[in-house]
Amino acid sequence: MTPNQLFTKIRTDEYKKIGEDVDYKVETIHEEKAVYLMFKGSNSGIDWKLNFSFGQTVYDNQKNQLYAHKGFIKAWKSANDTIMEEYINACNENPDYTPIICGHSLGGALSQLAMEDFCFRTSRKPVVITFGSPNVWSKKTDMDYLRGCYESIVQYANNNDVVPKVPPFYLPLNKIPVGKKSCVLKWVRVTYYHCRSYEYIDYTKL
């Protein structure tokens, strides 16, 4: 599906809710030969509390001591075992299909943590697509390891969406600026530039 179609699907589909209010969905699309793991963006007070937990902490799932956003890690660890079991089973049922992990906003942040977790558990590298994702990782020394955890990653970030720019002291993975030239005054229009305008960006011009 096109990026516009994927963004709309992520925003409008029905999800399971577990752990610290984590909304996720596993779906196999045979026409695309792909197994999707999708995460919805912030839609509750719990989500926003996690978003503003800016402090860094260790994501100690393996020997590499990754450092990341404290709130996002708390959300992911409250649900990761259940989500990964379901997703890995779906991928194992279709071993020739491409694993695709995607999300919007907070869901984009969770997609990055899921990317690493999936690769660690299976040694498979997923395709990762996010829209308006905030920054997750906090150590430059982690970047080389993380680049080995995905087949490809595209993180669409609207020029006038402030969310992909925060926290400013954390590091992005392959963010692709899209949309009209950045204007600070437009950053206050979060509802439009963060939640709606990705549907109308012409990705063919990238």
C-alpha positions as CSV (number, residue, x, y, z in Angstrom):
1,M,0.0,0.0,0.0
2,T,1.1,3.6,-0.5
3,P,2.4,5.6,2.5
4,N,-0.8,7.6,2.5
5,Q,-2.9,4.5,2.6
6,L,-0.8,3.0,5.4
7,F,-1.0,6.2,7.5
8,T,-4.8,6.2,7.1
9,K,-4.9,2.5,8.0
10,I,-2.8,3.0,11.1
11,R,-5.0,5.9,12.3
12,T,-8.3,4.3,11.7
13,D,-8.0,0.5,12.3
14,E,-9.2,-1.4,15.4
15,Y,-6.5,-2.4,17.9
16,K,-5.9,-4.6,20.9
17,K,-5.0,-2.7,24.0
18,I,-2.7,-4.2,26.6
19,G,-0.1,-3.2,29.2
20,E,0.5,0.5,29.7
21,D,-2.3,1.4,27.2
22,V,-0.4,0.0,24.2
23,D,-2.6,-0.3,21.1
24,Y,-1.3,-2.8,18.6
25,K,-2.4,-5.0,15.7
26,V,-0.9,-7.9,13.8
27,E,-2.2,-8.4,10.3
28,T,-1.1,-10.6,7.4
29,I,-1.8,-9.1,4.0
30,H,-1.4,-11.9,1.5
31,E,-1.7,-9.6,-1.6
32,E,1.5,-7.8,-0.4
33,K,3.1,-10.9,1.0
34,A,3.7,-8.9,4.2
35,V,3.0,-9.4,7.9
36,Y,2.3,-6.1,9.6
37,L,2.8,-5.1,13.2
38,M,1.0,-1.7,13.7
39,F,1.0,0.6,16.6
40,K,-1.5,3.4,17.2
41,G,-0.6,6.9,18.4
42,S,-1.4,8.6,21.7
43,N,-5.0,8.5,22.6
44,S,-5.2,8.6,26.4
45,G,-3.8,10.4,29.5
46,I,-1.6,7.4,30.2
47,D,0.0,7.8,26.7
48,W,0.7,11.5,27.3
49,K,2.3,10.7,30.7
50,L,4.6,8.3,29.0
51,N,5.4,10.8,26.2
52,F,6.6,13.3,28.8
53,S,8.8,10.9,30.7
54,F,11.8,12.2,28.9
55,G,14.5,10.7,31.1
56,Q,16.8,8.1,29.5
57,T,17.1,4.5,30.8
58,V,18.8,1.3,29.8
59,Y,17.0,-1.0,27.5
60,D,18.7,-4.1,28.8
61,N,17.3,-6.9,26.5
62,Q,20.8,-8.0,25.5
63,K,24.5,-7.5,25.9
64,N,24.4,-4.1,24.2
65,Q,23.3,-1.6,26.8
66,L,21.0,0.5,24.7
67,Y,19.8,3.8,26.1
68,A,16.4,5.2,25.2
69,H,13.4,7.3,26.2
70,K,12.2,6.1,29.7
71,G,8.5,6.4,29.0
72,F,8.6,4.5,25.7
73,I,10.6,1.7,27.3
74,K,8.1,1.5,30.1
75,A,5.2,1.2,27.6
76,W,7.0,-1.4,25.5
77,K,8.1,-3.6,28.3
78,S,4.6,-3.7,29.7
79,A,3.4,-5.5,26.5
80,N,6.4,-6.7,24.5
81,D,6.3,-10.4,25.3
82,T,2.7,-10.8,24.3
83,I,3.1,-8.7,21.2
84,M,6.2,-10.4,20.0
85,E,4.8,-13.9,20.6
86,E,1.8,-13.1,18.4
87,Y,3.8,-11.3,15.7
88,I,6.6,-14.0,15.5
89,N,4.0,-16.7,15.2
90,A,2.3,-14.8,12.3
91,C,5.7,-14.4,10.6
92,N,6.5,-18.1,11.1
93,E,3.3,-19.0,9.5
94,N,4.4,-17.0,6.4
95,P,8.2,-17.3,6.4
96,D,8.5,-15.9,2.9
97,Y,6.5,-12.7,3.7
98,T,8.2,-9.4,4.6
99,P,7.9,-8.4,8.2
100,I,6.8,-4.7,8.4
101,I,6.6,-2.8,11.7
102,C,4.9,0.6,11.5
103,G,3.2,3.2,13.6
104,H,2.1,6.8,14.1
105,S,3.3,9.2,16.8
106,L,3.9,7.2,20.0
107,G,3.2,4.2,17.8
108,G,6.2,5.2,15.8
109,A,8.4,5.2,18.9
110,L,7.1,1.7,19.9
111,S,7.8,0.5,16.3
112,Q,11.5,1.3,16.8
113,L,11.6,-0.6,20.1
114,A,9.7,-3.5,18.5
115,M,12.2,-3.5,15.6
116,E,15.1,-4.1,17.9
117,D,13.2,-6.7,19.9
118,F,12.0,-8.6,16.9
119,C,15.6,-8.7,15.4
120,F,17.0,-9.8,18.8
121,R,14.5,-12.6,19.1
122,T,14.5,-13.9,15.5
123,S,17.7,-12.5,13.8
124,R,15.3,-11.3,11.1
125,K,15.4,-7.6,10.0
126,P,12.0,-6.0,9.5
127,V,11.0,-3.1,7.3
128,V,10.1,-0.1,9.5
129,I,7.8,2.8,8.5
130,T,6.8,5.5,10.9
131,F,4.8,8.8,10.7
132,G,5.4,11.7,13.1
133,S,7.5,9.6,15.5
134,P,9.3,11.3,18.4
135,N,12.9,10.5,18.9
136,V,13.7,7.4,20.9
137,W,17.4,6.7,21.2
138,S,19.8,8.7,23.4
139,K,23.3,7.4,22.7
140,K,25.4,7.9,19.5
141,T,27.3,4.7,20.3
142,D,24.0,2.8,19.9
143,M,23.4,3.8,16.3
144,D,25.7,1.3,14.6
145,Y,24.0,-1.6,16.4
146,L,20.5,-0.3,15.7
147,R,21.3,0.1,11.9
148,G,21.8,-3.6,11.9
149,C,18.3,-4.3,13.3
150,Y,16.3,-3.4,10.2
151,E,16.1,-4.2,6.5
152,S,15.1,-0.6,5.8
153,I,13.6,2.3,7.8
154,V,11.7,5.3,6.7
155,Q,10.4,7.8,9.3
156,Y,8.2,10.4,7.7
157,A,8.4,13.7,9.6
158,N,6.2,16.6,8.5
159,N,8.3,19.8,8.4
160,N,5.6,21.6,10.4
161,D,5.0,18.8,12.9
162,V,6.8,19.5,16.2
163,V,6.4,16.0,17.6
164,P,9.2,14.4,15.4
165,K,11.6,17.1,16.7
166,V,11.3,16.1,20.4
167,P,13.0,15.3,22.6
168,P,15.6,17.5,20.9
169,F,18.5,15.9,22.6
170,Y,17.6,12.3,21.4
171,L,18.7,10.8,18.1
172,P,16.5,10.0,15.1
173,L,16.9,7.0,12.7
174,N,16.6,8.0,9.1
175,K,14.0,10.7,9.3
176,I,12.6,11.9,6.0
177,P,11.3,15.5,6.1
178,V,8.1,15.9,4.1
179,G,5.6,18.6,3.4
180,K,5.9,22.3,3.0
181,K,8.9,24.3,4.3
182,S,9.1,24.5,8.0
183,C,7.4,27.4,9.8
184,V,7.7,27.7,13.6
185,L,4.4,29.4,13.8
186,K,2.7,26.3,12.3
187,W,4.1,24.0,15.0
188,V,1.2,25.0,17.3
189,R,-1.2,23.3,14.8
190,V,-0.5,19.9,16.2
191,T,-3.9,18.5,15.4
192,Y,-3.5,19.2,11.6
193,Y,0.2,18.7,11.0
194,H,0.6,15.7,13.3
195,C,-2.7,13.9,12.9
196,R,-4.1,14.8,9.5
197,S,-1.7,16.2,7.0
198,Y,0.3,13.0,6.3
199,E,-2.7,11.9,4.3
200,Y,-2.2,14.7,1.8
201,I,1.5,14.7,1.3
202,D,2.7,13.7,-2.2
203,Y,5.3,11.1,-1.4
204,T,6.0,10.5,-5.1
205,K,8.0,13.8,-5.1
206,L,10.5,12.5,-2.4
